[in-house]
Amino acid sequence: MAGVELGRAVRGEFLLYPDMAFLNHGSFGAVPRVVLAAQDEWRRRVERQPVRFLVRELEPALRAAAGALGTFLGVAGEDLVFVDNVTMAANTVLRSLRMGPGDEVVFTSHGYGAVNKAVRFACDWCGATAVEARVPFPIDGDDAVVEAVAEVLTERTRLVVVDHVTSATALVLPVARIASACRARGVPVFVDGAHGPGMLDVDIAALGVDYYTGNCHKWLFAAKGTGFLWVAPQRQAAVHPLVVSWGYGESFTKAFDWPGTKDFSPWLALTAALQFYQRMGGAALRTRNNALAAEAATMLEEAWGVAPAAPRTMNAAMVTIALPIAGEVSKALGDRVHDTLADDYGVEVPIIWFAERLWLRISVQAYNERGDYERLREVGAAGIEGLRD
Ligand SMILES: Cc1ncc(COP(=O)(O)O)c(C=O)c1O
């Protein structure tokens, strides 16, 4: 790869403890020092003249940041609004639906727990039904996902909620194919792209979906609390923020741009995050991270004697691998394995309880290198089995 040297060479750009193998970028991201500094500078700018900033300068600055993000994601900035996170965006859209008894919302068995609960809540309070599309895992390809969703669509399906990259199972789902199957039935699609921007080459317009939300604080290096919601223009009039404020009745963006007084610095520092992302390589960073994730996963699977849970074509910068631990397992055992790996071995990696089994999910971001995954391999299958007690 041309350009910057990554791995240990850029570790100092982050505040992460230098002696730790940090293999969980996926959960909460890690913010570079330059982005924290930019955020701090925005805070200072507000405090020098709060009235002028919040009344006159904030909205154009937010719209400029949305414009830059829109360019990155292949859509117009005016169709994008900032929210704190994907959980908030999902609740926003779900509660904007006007549903009644008999209506259905489809979610998948790989969906993020909090979002699936938001689906249940939105259905429960109006008598609608949350319908689960059961996607297998291990899985042998995209078809199984498209079929699982298509199978549960009915005349009463009001929305399909689907992940771009799943959290527990780290699968890149065939969103465009799902959207096409849904469009044929007149069903709108909401994409939970919490891990999309920065990990995948996201072109929202090309997906043919109705709603797309993402977290810039995961793979785009933004400050925590930088989520966004894109809504297809024809659906915007029906979408209202969870907190209704001065912008009600004005326009889609005005309704979201002022949710009341708050710290806007994460959203405003997004341009600094986008610049850092490009400095790390942009598209080349994605390619490098995805290749290293595949290489590290194969190395661990071979060392542990476990089969891949999915074809590599369904993974990007995260891979979920079966934990080499035999016999009876439980979530509590997984928590113990996690804590010991973190505290005794200096390896921060999520241990996941999914489909009644324990899995381990690796992430690859700019600051990671092969040695981080070798540290995990060195614990050994026997070593992991030994953590049972
Ligand atoms: C697929 C998916 N959706 C939603 C979320 C929630 O993100 P947040 O806590 O920023 O709302 C996550 C977080 O890991 C996720 O992986």
The ligand as an SDF file (V2000), in Angstrom:
LIG
                    3D

 16 16  0  0  0  0  0  0  0  0999 V2000
  -24.9070   -3.1020   14.4530 C   0  0  0  0  0  0  0  0  0  0  0  0
  -24.9680   -2.0990   15.5570 C   0  0  0  0  0  0  0  0  0  0  0  0
  -26.0370   -1.3060   15.6660 N   0  0  0  0  0  0  0  0  0  0  0  0
  -26.1390   -0.3670   16.6190 C   0  0  0  0  0  0  0  0  0  0  0  0
  -25.1340   -0.1780   17.5320 C   0  0  0  0  0  0  0  0  0  0  0  0
  -25.3240    0.8530   18.5870 C   0  0  0  0  0  0  0  0  0  0  0  0
  -24.4340    1.9070   18.4900 O   0  0  0  0  0  0  0  0  0  0  0  0
  -24.6030    3.1070   19.4860 P   0  0  0  0  0  0  0  0  0  0  0  0
  -24.3970    2.5700   20.8730 O   0  0  0  0  0  0  0  0  0  0  0  0
  -23.5390    4.0780   19.0950 O   0  0  0  0  0  0  0  0  0  0  0  0
  -25.9890    3.6210   19.3130 O   0  0  0  0  0  0  0  0  0  0  0  0
  -23.9940   -0.9760   17.4840 C   0  0  0  0  0  0  0  0  0  0  0  0
  -22.9150   -0.8080   18.4590 C   0  0  0  0  0  0  0  0  0  0  0  0
  -21.9830   -1.5700   18.5530 O   0  0  0  0  0  0  0  0  0  0  0  0
  -23.9110   -1.9670   16.4630 C   0  0  0  0  0  0  0  0  0  0  0  0
  -22.8480   -2.7840   16.3830 O   0  0  0  0  0  0  0  0  0  0  0  0
  1  2  1  0
  2  3  1  0
  2 15  2  0
  3  4  2  0
  4  5  1  0
  5  6  1  0
  5 12  2  0
  6  7  1  0
  7  8  1  0
  8  9  2  0
  8 10  1  0
  8 11  1  0
 12 13  1  0
 12 15  1  0
 13 14  2  0
 15 16  1  0
M  END
$$$$
